[in-house]
Amino acid sequence: MIKTQYKVNVIKDGALWFIQVPSHENIFTQAQNIDEIEPMTREVISLMLEIPEDSFDLEFSFASDKSPA
């Protein structure tokens, strides 16, 4: 069975990682460290779309809020 893949934008801002799923404006969360990013993302997608956490794949895109000096 082919799983749905969700693109995920992750932005580091200070001590936090902000996580947003562009295909669903209302799906976003945050993580305190890099190890929490995937579990937090899976949890919020699962809760918002009412689907099992293991029923989809994730494609992460990382960015920084820092502008070049």
N, C-alpha and C positions, 0 to 999 in steps of 0.2 A: 504494500500500500504506500502510495506517495504521500508524504506529509506536506502540509502547508508550511511555507517558509516566511517568517516575518523579518523584515529589515528593522534594525534597532540602532538608533543614534545614541551615542554615549558621550557626554561632555564632562570633563573634569573641571570643577570649579572649587578652588581651595581644597578643603578636606573632603568634599562630597563628589560623587559621580551622579549626574543627572541622566536619566534614561527615558527615551521617548520612542514610541512606535509610530513612524510617520503615516502609515496607512490607516491608523485609528487615532484621531486627534485626542481622544479622551483617555488614551492608555499611556500613562507615564508613572514613573516612580523614581526613587533615588537609592543609592547605596553608600555605605560609609567606607567600603574598601573594594578593591577590584575583585576579590573572591566572592563578594555578594552580588555582583552584577547579573550573572546568569540566573541564579535562583530567584532573585527579586523580580527579574524580567519574566521568567516562567510563571511565577505566582500571580503577577498582576494580569498577564494575558489570560491565564486560566480563569481567574476570578471574573474579569470583565466580559470575556466571551463565553464563559460557562463551558469550558472544554478541559479535558485532562492535560496536566502539565507535560506529559510525555507524548502528546499527539501532534506536536509541531516542531519545526526546526527554527533556529535563530541565526541571523547573519548580522554581526556587529560591525559598526563603523565608529571608530574612536576619534575624538577631536579634543582640543583644548580651548578654554575660553581666553587664553592669553594671546594678545596681539604682539606681533614682532616689534621690538623696540627700535 
